[in-house]
């Protein structure tokens, strides 16, 4: 649900940049909760730490990619492409974790 909220919230003109303190805090909280929830039983803390350690640098990398894409294909199309990639990645991760359980 937090991911869905982020997808919609990201479209608001008042949404903070993903690399400002508030944006990173939201990303850290979301990643930590999701990583802990998807981790193997008894490894929730490690799952949360790994997710946060992945989410923070990716915030900067994806922002740089999004800015390049915006110059080439515009804000709306680049946002839709980015969202589609993120949703597909999230579904793939959840399915992979679910099969292991």
Residue pairs with C-beta under 8 A, 6 or more apart in sequence:
2 29
2 30
2 33
2 34
3 30
3 34
3 86
3 90
6 26
6 30
7 83
7 86
7 87
9 15
10 18
10 79
10 83
11 79
15 23
16 22
16 23
17 23
17 63
18 24
18 27
18 59
18 62
18 63
19 59
19 60
19 63
23 59
24 56
24 59
27 55
27 56
27 59
28 52
28 55
28 56
30 55
31 48
31 51
31 52
31 54
31 55
31 56
32 48
32 49
32 51
32 52
33 48
34 51
35 47
35 48
35 49
35 50
35 51
35 52
36 44
36 45
36 47
36 48
36 51
37 44
37 47
38 47
38 51
38 93
38 94
38 97
39 45
39 46
39 47
39 48
39 50
40 47
40 100
40 101
62 82
65 82
66 78
66 79
66 82
69 77
69 78
69 81
69 82
70 78
72 78
73 81
